[in-house]
Amino acid sequence: MVSPPAPAPLNCRWPLLSLALLAAPAAHAQSLAGLQQAAIRCFNGTTPADCSAAMGLSHQLKTRADAETELRCYTALLGLESRLSLSMQGHGSIDRDHRSLKETIFECRGLNPS
């Protein structure tokens, strides 16, 4: 019977962990930019997948906003999700949708790295 390979020593894992931690702020900035792009595509009626992508990114950002006690950002994301939901159902309002997105980007700017 062959035994499983031994796990890598802890000191070999640190470079990977350090790399992941360094990439985290950039990933969050990309999440906000990605949310903006996906929401615009959703509001413009491209595909339901764009709305789903925007909802997923919004959920990730809401989790982070909650952890960082960024309540204004969290609330703005909730509002944006309602606009995305209406847009998915074909009941969006371009002006309101884009105002909600603009407010969300403004309120969540604190989630970006400085």
MARBA-3410 file (N, C-alpha, C, O; in Angstrom, 1 decimal):
114
0.8,-1.2,0.0,0.0,0.0,0.0,0.9,1.2,0.0,1.8,1.3,0.8 ~ 0.6,2.2,-0.9,1.4,3.4,-1.0,0.8,4.4,-0.1,-0.4,4.7,-0.1 ~ 1.7,5.0,0.7,1.3,6.1,1.6,1.2,7.4,0.8,2.0,7.6,-0.1 ~ 0.3,8.3,1.3,0.2,9.6,0.6,1.5,10.4,0.8,2.2,10.3,1.8 ~ 1.8,11.3,-0.1,3.0,12.2,0.0,2.9,13.1,1.2,1.8,13.5,1.6
4.0,13.3,1.8,4.0,14.2,3.0,3.7,15.6,2.6,4.1,16.0,1.5 ~ 3.0,16.3,3.5,2.7,17.7,3.1,4.0,18.5,3.1,5.0,18.2,3.8 ~ 3.9,19.6,2.3,5.1,20.5,2.2,5.4,21.1,3.5,4.4,21.4,4.2 ~ 6.6,21.3,3.9,6.9,22.0,5.2,6.3,23.4,5.2,6.1,24.0,4.1 ~ 5.9,23.8,6.3,5.2,25.1,6.5,6.0,26.3,5.9,5.4,27.1,5.3
7.3,26.2,6.0,8.1,27.3,5.5,8.1,27.4,4.0,8.4,28.5,3.4 ~ 7.7,26.3,3.3,7.6,26.3,1.8,6.2,26.9,1.4,6.1,27.4,0.3 ~ 5.3,27.0,2.3,4.0,27.5,2.0,3.9,29.0,2.2,3.1,29.7,1.6 ~ 4.8,29.6,3.0,4.7,31.0,3.2,4.9,31.9,2.0,4.2,32.9,1.9 ~ 5.8,31.6,1.0,5.8,32.4,-0.2,4.5,32.5,-0.9,4.1,33.5,-1.4
3.8,31.4,-1.0,2.5,31.3,-1.6,1.5,32.2,-0.9,0.7,32.9,-1.5 ~ 1.5,32.0,0.5,0.5,32.8,1.3,0.8,34.3,1.2,-0.1,35.1,1.1 ~ 2.1,34.6,1.2,2.5,36.1,1.1,2.1,36.6,-0.3,1.6,37.7,-0.4 ~ 2.2,35.8,-1.3,1.8,36.3,-2.7,0.3,36.5,-2.7,-0.2,37.5,-3.3 ~ -0.5,35.6,-2.1,-1.9,35.7,-2.1,-2.3,37.0,-1.3,-3.3,37.7,-1.7
-1.7,37.2,-0.2,-2.0,38.4,0.6,-1.7,39.7,-0.1,-2.4,40.7,0.1 ~ -0.6,39.7,-0.8,-0.2,40.9,-1.6,-1.2,41.2,-2.7,-1.4,42.3,-3.1 ~ -1.7,40.1,-3.3,-2.6,40.2,-4.4,-4.1,40.6,-4.0,-4.9,41.1,-4.8 ~ -4.4,40.4,-2.7,-5.7,40.7,-2.2,-6.2,42.1,-2.4,-7.3,42.2,-2.9 ~ -5.5,43.2,-2.1,-6.0,44.5,-2.3,-6.3,44.8,-3.8,-7.3,45.4,-4.2
-5.4,44.3,-4.7,-5.7,44.5,-6.1,-6.9,43.7,-6.6,-7.7,44.2,-7.4 ~ -7.2,42.6,-6.0,-8.4,41.8,-6.4,-9.6,42.5,-5.9,-10.6,42.5,-6.6 ~ -9.6,43.2,-4.8,-10.7,43.9,-4.3,-11.0,45.1,-5.2,-12.2,45.5,-5.5 ~ -10.0,45.8,-5.7,-10.1,46.9,-6.6,-10.7,46.5,-7.9,-11.6,47.1,-8.5 ~ -10.2,45.3,-8.3,-10.8,44.7,-9.6,-12.2,44.3,-9.4,-13.0,44.4,-10.3
-12.6,43.9,-8.2,-14.0,43.5,-7.9,-14.9,44.7,-8.1,-16.0,44.5,-8.7 ~ -14.5,45.8,-7.6,-15.4,47.0,-7.7,-15.4,47.4,-9.2,-16.5,47.8,-9.7 ~ -14.3,47.4,-9.9,-14.3,47.8,-11.3,-15.1,46.7,-12.1,-15.9,47.0,-13.0 ~ -15.0,45.4,-11.7,-15.7,44.4,-12.4,-17.2,44.5,-12.1,-18.0,44.2,-13.0 ~ -17.6,44.9,-10.9,-19.0,45.1,-10.6,-19.5,46.2,-11.5,-20.6,46.1,-12.0
-18.8,47.3,-11.6,-19.2,48.4,-12.4,-19.5,48.0,-13.9,-20.5,48.3,-14.5 ~ -18.5,47.2,-14.4,-18.6,46.8,-15.8,-19.8,45.8,-16.0,-20.6,45.9,-16.9 ~ -19.9,44.8,-15.1,-21.0,43.9,-15.2,-22.4,44.5,-15.0,-23.3,44.2,-15.7 ~ -22.5,45.5,-14.1,-23.7,46.2,-13.8,-24.2,47.0,-15.1,-25.3,47.0,-15.4 ~ -23.2,47.6,-15.7,-23.5,48.4,-16.9,-24.0,47.5,-18.0,-25.0,47.8,-18.7
-23.4,46.3,-18.1,-23.8,45.4,-19.2,-25.2,44.9,-18.8,-26.1,44.7,-19.7 ~ -25.5,44.6,-17.5,-26.8,44.2,-17.1,-27.8,45.2,-17.4,-28.9,44.9,-17.9 ~ -27.6,46.5,-17.0,-28.5,47.5,-17.2,-28.8,47.8,-18.7,-29.9,48.2,-19.1 ~ -27.8,47.5,-19.6,-27.9,47.7,-21.0,-28.6,46.5,-21.6,-28.8,46.5,-22.9 ~ -29.0,45.5,-20.8,-29.7,44.3,-21.4,-28.9,43.4,-22.2,-29.5,42.7,-23.0
-27.6,43.2,-21.9,-26.8,42.3,-22.7,-27.2,40.9,-22.5,-27.7,40.3,-23.4 ~ -27.0,40.3,-21.3,-27.4,38.9,-21.1,-27.7,38.8,-19.6,-27.3,39.5,-18.7 ~ -28.6,37.8,-19.2,-28.8,37.5,-17.8,-27.5,37.1,-17.1,-27.4,37.3,-15.9 ~ -26.6,36.6,-17.8,-25.3,36.2,-17.2,-24.6,37.4,-16.6,-23.9,37.3,-15.6 ~ -24.7,38.5,-17.3,-24.1,39.8,-16.8,-24.7,40.2,-15.5,-24.0,40.7,-14.6
-26.0,40.1,-15.4,-26.7,40.4,-14.2,-26.3,39.5,-13.0,-26.1,39.9,-11.9 ~ -26.2,38.2,-13.4,-25.8,37.2,-12.3,-24.4,37.5,-11.9,-24.1,37.4,-10.7 ~ -23.5,37.9,-12.8,-22.1,38.2,-12.5,-22.1,39.4,-11.5,-21.3,39.4,-10.6 ~ -22.9,40.4,-11.9,-22.9,41.6,-11.1,-23.5,41.3,-9.7,-22.9,41.9,-8.7 ~ -24.5,40.5,-9.6,-25.0,40.1,-8.3,-24.0,39.4,-7.5,-23.9,39.6,-6.3
-23.2,38.5,-8.1,-22.2,37.7,-7.4,-21.1,38.6,-6.8,-20.7,38.5,-5.7 ~ -20.6,39.6,-7.7,-19.6,40.5,-7.2,-20.1,41.4,-6.1,-19.4,41.7,-5.2 ~ -21.4,41.8,-6.2,-22.0,42.7,-5.2,-22.0,41.9,-3.9,-21.7,42.5,-2.8 ~ -22.4,40.6,-3.9,-22.4,39.8,-2.7,-21.0,39.8,-2.1,-20.9,39.9,-0.8 ~ -20.0,39.5,-2.9,-18.6,39.5,-2.3,-18.3,40.8,-1.7,-17.7,40.8,-0.6
-18.6,41.9,-2.3,-18.3,43.2,-1.8,-19.1,43.5,-0.5,-18.6,44.2,0.4 ~ -20.3,43.0,-0.5,-21.1,43.2,0.7,-20.5,42.5,1.9,-20.5,43.0,3.0 ~ -20.0,41.3,1.7,-19.3,40.6,2.7,-18.2,41.3,3.3,-17.9,41.4,4.5 ~ -17.4,41.9,2.3,-16.2,42.7,2.8,-16.6,44.0,3.5,-16.0,44.3,4.5 ~ -17.6,44.6,2.9,-18.1,45.9,3.6,-18.6,45.6,5.0,-18.4,46.4,5.9
-19.3,44.5,5.1,-19.8,44.1,6.5,-18.6,43.9,7.4,-18.7,44.3,8.6 ~ -17.6,43.1,7.0,-16.5,42.8,7.8,-15.7,44.1,8.2,-15.1,44.2,9.3 ~ -15.7,45.1,7.3,-15.0,46.3,7.6,-15.9,47.4,8.1,-15.5,48.6,8.3 ~ -17.1,47.1,8.5,-18.1,48.0,9.0,-18.3,49.2,8.1,-18.4,50.3,8.6 ~ -18.3,49.0,6.8,-18.6,50.0,5.8,-20.1,50.0,5.5,-20.5,49.5,4.5
-20.9,50.5,6.5,-22.3,50.4,6.4,-22.9,51.2,5.2,-23.9,50.7,4.6 ~ -22.4,52.3,4.9,-22.9,53.1,3.7,-22.7,52.3,2.4,-23.5,52.3,1.5 ~ -21.5,51.7,2.3,-21.2,50.9,1.1,-22.1,49.7,1.1,-22.7,49.4,0.0 ~ -22.3,49.0,2.2,-23.2,47.8,2.3,-24.6,48.2,1.9,-25.2,47.5,1.1 ~ -25.1,49.3,2.4,-26.4,49.8,2.0,-26.5,50.1,0.5,-27.5,49.8,-0.1
-25.5,50.8,0.0,-25.5,51.1,-1.4,-25.5,49.9,-2.3,-26.2,49.8,-3.3 ~ -24.8,48.9,-1.8,-24.8,47.6,-2.6,-26.1,46.9,-2.5,-26.6,46.3,-3.5 ~ -26.8,47.0,-1.4,-28.2,46.5,-1.4,-29.1,47.2,-2.4,-29.9,46.5,-3.1 ~ -29.0,48.5,-2.4,-29.8,49.2,-3.4,-29.5,48.9,-4.8,-30.3,48.7,-5.7 ~ -28.2,48.7,-5.1,-27.7,48.3,-6.4,-28.3,46.9,-6.8,-28.7,46.7,-7.9
-28.3,46.0,-5.8,-28.8,44.7,-6.1,-30.3,44.7,-6.4,-30.8,44.0,-7.3 ~ -31.0,45.6,-5.8,-32.5,45.8,-6.2,-32.6,46.3,-7.6,-33.5,45.8,-8.3 ~ -31.7,47.2,-8.0,-31.8,47.7,-9.4,-31.4,46.6,-10.4,-32.0,46.5,-11.4 ~ -30.4,45.8,-10.0,-30.0,44.7,-10.9,-31.1,43.7,-11.0,-31.4,43.2,-12.1 ~ -31.8,43.4,-9.9,-32.9,42.5,-9.9,-34.1,43.0,-10.8,-34.6,42.3,-11.6
-34.4,44.3,-10.7,-35.4,44.9,-11.6,-35.0,44.8,-13.0,-35.8,44.6,-13.9 ~ -33.7,45.1,-13.3,-33.2,45.0,-14.6,-33.3,43.6,-15.2,-33.7,43.4,-16.4 ~ -33.0,42.6,-14.4,-33.1,41.2,-14.8,-34.6,40.9,-15.2,-34.8,40.1,-16.1 ~ -35.5,41.5,-14.6,-36.9,41.3,-14.9,-37.5,42.2,-16.0,-38.7,42.1,-16.3 ~ -36.6,43.0,-16.5,-37.0,43.9,-17.6,-37.8,45.2,-17.1,-38.5,45.8,-17.9
-37.6,45.5,-15.8,-38.3,46.7,-15.3,-37.3,47.7,-14.8,-37.6,48.5,-13.9 ~ -36.1,47.8,-15.4,-35.1,48.8,-15.0,-35.5,50.2,-15.5,-36.3,50.3,-16.4 ~ -34.8,51.1,-14.9,-34.9,52.5,-15.3,-33.4,53.0,-15.5,-32.7,53.1,-14.5 ~ -33.0,53.2,-16.7,-31.6,53.6,-17.0,-31.1,54.7,-16.1,-30.0,54.5,-15.5 ~ -31.9,55.7,-15.9,-31.4,56.8,-15.1,-31.2,56.4,-13.6,-30.2,56.6,-13.0
-32.2,55.7,-13.1,-32.1,55.3,-11.7,-31.0,54.2,-11.5,-30.3,54.2,-10.5 ~ -30.9,53.3,-12.5,-29.9,52.3,-12.4,-28.5,52.9,-12.4,-27.7,52.5,-11.5 ~ -28.3,53.8,-13.3,-26.9,54.4,-13.3,-26.6,55.3,-12.1,-25.5,55.4,-11.7 ~ -27.6,55.9,-11.6,-27.4,56.7,-10.3,-27.1,55.8,-9.2,-26.2,56.1,-8.4 ~ -27.8,54.7,-9.1,-27.5,53.7,-8.0,-26.1,53.2,-8.2,-25.4,53.0,-7.2
-25.7,52.9,-9.4,-24.3,52.4,-9.6,-23.3,53.4,-9.2,-22.3,53.1,-8.6 ~ -23.5,54.7,-9.6,-22.6,55.8,-9.3,-22.5,56.0,-7.8,-21.4,56.1,-7.3 ~ -23.6,55.9,-7.1,-23.6,56.0,-5.7,-22.9,54.9,-5.0,-22.1,55.1,-4.0 ~ -23.0,53.7,-5.5,-22.4,52.5,-5.0,-20.9,52.6,-5.1,-20.1,52.4,-4.2 ~ -20.4,53.0,-6.3,-19.0,53.2,-6.5,-18.4,54.3,-5.6,-17.3,54.1,-5.0
-19.2,55.3,-5.4,-18.7,56.4,-4.5,-18.6,55.9,-3.0,-17.6,56.1,-2.3 ~ -19.7,55.2,-2.6,-19.7,54.8,-1.2,-18.8,53.7,-0.9,-18.3,53.5,0.3 ~ -18.4,52.9,-1.9,-17.5,51.7,-1.7,-16.1,52.0,-2.1,-15.3,51.1,-2.1 ~ -15.8,53.3,-2.3,-14.4,53.6,-2.7,-13.4,53.2,-1.6,-12.2,53.0,-1.8 ~ -13.9,53.2,-0.3,-13.1,52.8,0.8,-12.6,51.4,0.8,-11.7,51.0,1.5
-13.3,50.6,0.0,-12.9,49.2,-0.1,-11.7,49.0,-1.0,-11.1,47.9,-1.0 ~ -11.4,50.0,-1.8,-10.2,49.9,-2.7,-8.9,50.2,-1.9,-9.0,50.9,-0.9 ~ -7.8,49.6,-2.3,-6.6,50.0,-1.7,-6.2,51.4,-1.9,-6.6,52.0,-2.9 ~ -5.6,52.0,-0.9,-5.3,53.5,-1.0,-4.1,53.7,-1.8,-3.7,54.9,-2.0
END
